Amino acid sequence: MTATKLPKMVACSGGSIRNDEIQPPTDPILILTLEAQDKSVYLLPLSDKVAESLLQVLASLPQLQDYLSELELPARPRLQ
């Protein structure tokens, strides 16, 4: 895998979560939409492991703890 350098990101305007009913489990679980300083838009696919780490980081932010506690997060599929 090669690293990609992104220009200075100024916003995350959204994201989409994989729909396990219609998408294969090999698709990224989360795709973030990032906006660069020059107004370019980038899609950043995240694996299950990276998305889980991101959620842990976000959950540690005091201003998001109340919001995240109200969310109904999908159960993580178990590997068999």
C-alpha positions as CSV (number, residue, x, y, z in Angstrom):
1,M,0.0,0.0,0.0
2,T,1.3,3.4,-0.9
3,A,0.8,6.5,1.3
4,T,-1.2,9.4,0.0
5,K,-0.4,12.9,1.1
6,L,-3.4,15.0,1.4
7,P,-3.4,18.9,1.3
8,K,-4.4,20.7,4.4
9,M,-7.9,19.5,5.4
10,V,-10.3,22.2,6.8
11,A,-13.5,20.2,7.2
12,C,-15.1,16.8,7.3
13,S,-18.5,17.4,5.6
14,G,-19.8,14.0,6.1
15,G,-19.4,10.3,5.9
16,S,-21.2,7.2,4.7
17,I,-21.4,3.8,6.5
18,R,-21.3,0.5,4.6
19,N,-24.7,-1.1,4.3
20,D,-24.0,-4.7,5.1
21,E,-27.2,-5.9,3.6
22,I,-26.2,-4.8,0.0
23,Q,-22.5,-4.2,0.1
24,P,-19.7,-6.8,0.5
25,P,-17.8,-7.0,3.8
26,T,-14.7,-6.1,1.8
27,D,-15.9,-2.6,1.2
28,P,-14.7,0.0,3.7
29,I,-17.0,0.3,6.8
30,L,-16.8,4.1,6.7
31,I,-16.0,6.7,4.0
32,L,-15.3,10.2,5.2
33,T,-15.8,13.2,2.9
34,L,-13.0,15.7,3.6
35,E,-12.6,19.2,2.2
36,A,-9.2,20.8,1.5
37,Q,-8.2,24.4,1.9
38,D,-8.4,24.8,-1.9
39,K,-12.0,23.5,-1.9
40,S,-11.1,20.1,-3.3
41,V,-13.1,17.2,-1.9
42,Y,-11.5,13.9,-1.0
43,L,-13.1,10.6,-0.1
44,L,-11.2,8.7,2.6
45,P,-12.1,5.0,3.1
46,L,-11.6,3.6,6.6
47,S,-11.2,0.0,7.6
48,D,-13.2,-1.5,10.5
49,K,-10.1,-1.2,12.7
50,V,-9.4,2.4,11.8
51,A,-13.1,3.4,12.2
52,E,-13.2,1.8,15.6
53,S,-10.0,3.7,16.7
54,L,-11.5,6.9,15.4
55,L,-14.6,6.3,17.4
56,Q,-12.5,5.7,20.5
57,V,-10.7,9.0,20.0
58,L,-13.9,10.9,19.4
59,A,-15.5,9.3,22.5
60,S,-12.6,10.7,24.6
61,L,-13.5,14.3,23.7
62,P,-15.6,15.8,26.5
63,Q,-17.8,17.8,24.1
64,L,-18.9,14.6,22.2
65,Q,-19.4,12.2,25.1
66,D,-23.1,13.1,25.7
67,Y,-23.8,13.0,21.9
68,L,-22.1,9.6,21.4
69,S,-23.8,8.1,24.4
70,E,-27.1,8.7,22.7
71,L,-26.1,7.1,19.4
72,E,-27.2,3.5,18.6
73,L,-24.0,2.2,17.0
74,P,-24.3,-0.9,14.8
75,A,-22.9,-4.1,16.3
76,R,-19.5,-5.1,15.0
77,P,-19.7,-8.4,13.1
78,R,-17.8,-11.2,14.7
79,L,-15.3,-13.2,12.6
80,Q,-16.0,-16.9,12.5
